[in-house]
Amino acid sequence: MPPSASTTRTVRDAAGGIAVLAVANFVAITTEVLPVGLLPQLARGVGVSESTAGLLVTVYALVVAACAVPLTLATQRFPRKPLLLVTLATYVAGNLLVAVAPSYAVMAAGRTLGGIGHAVFFSVSIAYAARLVGPLYTGRALTLVTAGGTMGFVLGVPLSTSLGTAVGWRWSFALLAGVCALTALLVARLLPAVAVATPPARDRAVARRGRRRLGVVVGTNTVLFGGHYAVYTYISLLLLSTGLSEAAVGPVLLLFGALGLVGLWAAARYLDRTPRALTITAMATIVGSLTALALVLPHAAGVLVAGGVWLAAFGAIPATFQAAALRTQGATADVAGAFVNATSNLGIGLGAALGAVVVAGPGTRVLALTGAGVVALACLAVVVARGAFPRDPAAASADPTR
């Protein structure tokens, strides 16, 4: 498809490509966070502590954080569709390696391989979604593609967790490898190719403002994801501390993931109209619900309500920050996507590591309060940074001095 062909395309025009990208996002997110629901089984399977098993999330995330920008820059001249297929192939290989891993070291190697593919996947897929539609539909397209990732929380992780509990964690990773391979076939057949246009020359002052705003967006993204994943990485331990059985964790995560669709709906409805209000509301809700979670532990009913509100609000976050980064015009779509990808995973890795320290020390109540405090800092940054998180994105784009 020529670069100009997407300038007037609506979401309906690009529905097929958006649907395929959503499926790819589903397997990508499921691959990234699958260990979250299986930490006790993984720990027993290779003879390590649960906090050490949680570092599998950190390893994966830090590989993505380190590699996303340099690999995106190194591959920016490559055709987008074949590059996307290569990333899906690494998911297949990484999940298979974890499935057959005889030791923690081999398991970490499989996660590292998956992380390398992930470093490029989201950089490409975010820009891909933006190129399939016209500028007026960017937020909605990103929301729909992000819906695939949300469904990774809704269905992928809970069902794989339940499968792992029933027949063993290795089968969860093996099945996911097969789903990744099937997704690659769908992408090869159904996703339209896009061309990478050379960005137009811009005034230096405008470019500097764009880069500064992009820096604010992705810096805030790092802090937000750090606070969220400090708690979410160990959500299975939080649930078990209320007296729930391991068999119940999967269904509860399914419920939590389904509630994330509420936030996703909000993003689809408001992201192209009132992104600033959406962002602040979602983040403030996360802070309040994590604080409530700490207060109600270890009572199961309170934890379920507070956890549901928290994850419903977080459902709006990925699309919100992806759109904010693109709208700063601080870099090309691929590079902006790379920075969002890198900082999200830097936050995930640092958050998982922080959570490991807190879980091994003060415990789960302090863990939830720690996450709330970190997200509160990110929310304060959004409140202050009106240029990076504008009230009216269309007006901000038209007037780059804002």
N, C-alpha and C positions, 0 to 999 in steps of 0.2 A: 504494500500500500504506500503510495507516495506520501511524503510528510504533510503536504497540504490537504490530503484527503480527509484527515481527521479533524480539521478546524471547525467544521459545522456538524460533525457526527454527534448524535444524541446517544444516551445510554441504550435506548432501544435498538438503534442501528448497530451498536457494538455488542449486543447481548451475548452472542455466542462466544466471542473472545473473552468477555468479562467472566462468563460462567466457567470457562476452562481455567482462567487465572484463579478464580475462587477455589476451585478444586485443588489446584497446585498449592495455594496458600493453606488449605486444610491439611495436606500431608506435611507441609513444611512446619507448621506450628505443632502438629501432633508429634513429629519427630523431635522437635526441640524440647517439649515439656513432658514427654511420656514418662521419664524417670520420676516426675513429681508424684504420681499416683502409685508408684511401685517401690518407693524407697525402702520399706522394710524387707520386701522380697529380694531386691537387688543386694542389699547389705548382707543378708543371710547367704545369698547365692555365691558371693565371692569372699565372704569372711571379713567384712569391714564394718565399721560403725555406721549408724544411720546418718550422722553428720558428715562422715567421709563420703558416703554414697551421694549425698546432696551436692557434693563438689563436682559430680558429673555434669550438673547444670552449669556450674561455674566454668569448667573446662570448655564446654561447648560455647558458652556465651563469650568468653574472653578470646577464643579463636576468632569468632565472628567480629568482635570489636577491633581486634588487631588487623584483620585481613580485609574488611569490607571496603574501606576507601582505597587502599593500594591495589587490590584486585580489580575493583571497578574501574579505576584509572587505566590499569594495564589492559583491560578487555573492552574499553569503550569503543574501539573501532570494529569489534567483532560483531557479526550478525546477531541480533537479539534472540531470535527463536532458537537457533542451535545452542547458544550459550545457556539459555534456560533449560534445555534438554540435558546439557552436561551437568548442571546443578542437581537436577532430579536424579541423574545416575549416581551422583555421590551420596544422595540420601539412601538409595538402594544399598550401595556397598557398605555405608556406615552402619545402617540398621542390621544388616546381615552379620557384620563383624561383631556387633554387640550380642546378637542372638547366640552366637557360637563361642563367645569369649570364655576361656578357661580361668581367667584371672582379672583382677581389677585393672591392671595395666593394659591388657588387651581391650577391655571394655572402654577405657579412657581413650585408647587409640581410635576405636570406632567412632566415639563421640567427636574426636578431633577431626576425623575425615568428614563427618556430617557437617561440622561447623564450617569447614572450608567451603563446602558447597553452599551453605546457608549465607555465608558472607557475600556471595554474588547474587544469590537467588532474590532476596528482597530488594536489593538495589535495582535489579533488572525489572522485577515484577511491578514495583511502585511506578517506575517511569513507563513501563509498558501500558499499564492501565490508563495513565494520563494521556498517552499518545493515541489510544483507541477512540477518544472522544474529543469534542471541542472544549475550549477553556471554561465555558460556563457550566460544564457538566463534570469537571474534574473531581469535586468533592463527592458527588454521588457515585461516580465510577469507583473511586477509592474505597468508599464505604461498602459497596457491593463486593469488591474483591476482598476487602478485609473480612467480610462476612464468612468467607471460607476459613480464615484463621480462627474466627470466633467459633465456628462449628468444630474446629479442632479441639477447643475446650469443651464444647457442648457434647460432642459425640466421640471424637477420636480418643481423647485421654480417658474419659470415664469408661468407654466400652473396652479399651485396651487394658485398663486397670482391672475391670471385672474379669476379662479373659485371663489376665496374668494371675489373679487370685484363684481362678478355677483350675487352670491347666499349667500354670507356670509362666514366669515373666519372659522367658526366652521365646515362647510362642507369640507373645505380644509384639516383640521386635521383628520376628520373622514375618508375621502377618503384615505389619506396617511396611516392610521392605517390598512385599508383593503389591500392596496398594500404591506405593511410590512408582513401581515399574508400570503398573496399569495407567497411572496418571501421565507418565511420560509418553505413553502411546496415544492418549487422548490429546495431549498438547501437540504432538507431531502431526496429528491428523486434523485437528479442529481450530487451533489458534492461528489467526492470520499473522503474516509477517509484518513488521513495521520497519521503516527506515529511520536511521538516526540522523537528524538534521543538524547542521552546523549552527550553533547559537549565534544570533546577530550581535554585532559590536554594540557596546553600551558605554554611556558616559561613565568616566571613572568614579565620580562622586556617587552616582546611582549604584554602581557595582559595589562600592565600599559599604554603602548603607545596606544593600542586600546581603552581603557577606556577614555584616555585623548582626543583622536580624536573624540570619540563619544560625549563627553561633549561639544566639540566645535561645532559639527554639530547640536546637539539639542539646544544648547544655541542660536546659530544663527537662528535656526528655530523659536524659541520663539520670537525673535525680529522682524523677517520678518513677521510672522503672526500677531503680534501686530500692526505693521504699516499698513498692508493690511486691517485688520478688523476694525481698527479705522475708516477707510473711508467706507469700504464695508457694514458694519452693517447699515449705514445710507444712503445707496445709493438711497433708495426710496425718502428720503427727498431732496437729491441733485437733483434728476430728477424733483421732484415737484417744486423746486425753480427756474427751467428754464421755468416754465409755462406749463409743460406737465400735463395732467390730470391723476387722479388715474387709470383710465381705460387703459392708455397708458403705465403704469409702467411695467405691465406683459409682453407685447410684446417687450419692450426695453430690459428687463432682458433676454428674450429669445434670442434676437440678441447678447447681450453681452456674454451669455453663449455659443452660437454657435461659437463666435470668440475664446473662450477658447480652442476649438478643435485645433486651430492653434498651440498653445503652447504644447498641448498634442501630436500633430504630431511631433513637434520638439523633444520632449522627447523620443518618440518611435524611432526616427531616430538617435539621437545623444547620448542618455544616456549611452549606452554600449560602446561608442567610445570616445567621448570628453565631459565628464560630467562637467568638470571645466568650459570650455568655455560656455557651455549651461547655467550653473547656473549663471555665471556673466552677460551674455548677457540678460537673462530673468530679473534679478533683476535690472540691470541698466535701462532697458526699463520701468519697473514699476516706478522707481524713476522719470524718465523723463516725463512719461505720467501723473502721479499724479501732478507734478509741472505744467504741461500744463493745467490740469483740473482746478487747482486753478486760473490760469491766465485768462481762458476763461469764468468762471462763471460770470453771469448766462445765457450765450448765449447757446441755446439748441444745435445747430449744433456742436459747439466746444466741448461741454460736451460729446456729443455722440461719436465723433471721439476719444477724449482723453480717455474716459471710455472704448471704444472698444479696443484700443491698450493696456491699462493697464490690462484688463481682459484676453486678448489674451496671454500676457506674463505670467500672473499668472497661466495659464493652465499647464505650464511645471513644476511648483514648487512642488506640492505634491509628484509626482513620483521621482523627482530629490533628494529631501531630504530623502525620504524613502530609496532609493538605497544607498545614501551616508552613512546613519546610519548603514545599514547592512554591507557595505563594510569596515567600520572601524574595524570590528570584535572585538568590544569592549564589546559585550554581546551576548547572544543567540539571535536568530532571534525574538523570542517572546518578550524578554525584550527590545531589540532595538526598536521593533515596539511600545512597551508600552511607551518608552521615546519620540519617535516621536509623538505619539498620545497625551501624556500628555503635551508636550511643544507646540504643535500646538494649543491645546485648552487653555493652559495658555495664549498664545499670543492672541487668539481670545477673551478670557474673559477680559484680560487687555486692549486690543485694543478697545473693545466695551465700556468698562468703560471710557477709555480716550476719545473716541469719544463722549460719552454722556456729558462729561464735556465741550468739545469744542463746541458741537452743542448748548448747553444751554448758552454758553458764547459768544466767538468771532464769531462763525458761520461757515458756510460751506466752505468758501474760506480758512480760517485758518485750518480747518479740513483736507483738501486735502494736504496743505503744511506740516502739522504735519505728516501725513502718509508718505509723500515723504521723510521727514527727517529721520524717524525711519527706513524705508527700506534702505536708504542710509547707515546707520550705519551697518546694516546686510550685505550689499554688501561689505563694507570695510573689514568686518571680513572674508568673503570668499576670498577676494584678498590676505589677509595676511596669512591665514591658508592653506598653500599649502599641508600639510600632511593630514589634514582632508578632503580637497577637491582636490584630486590629479588630475593631467592632464591625467594620464593613470591608471585607477583603477586596471587593470589586473597586471601591474607591481608593484603597491603598495601592492597588496595581496601577490605577490610572494616574495617581499622584505619587511618584516615588519619593518625594521629599517628606512624606508623612512619617 
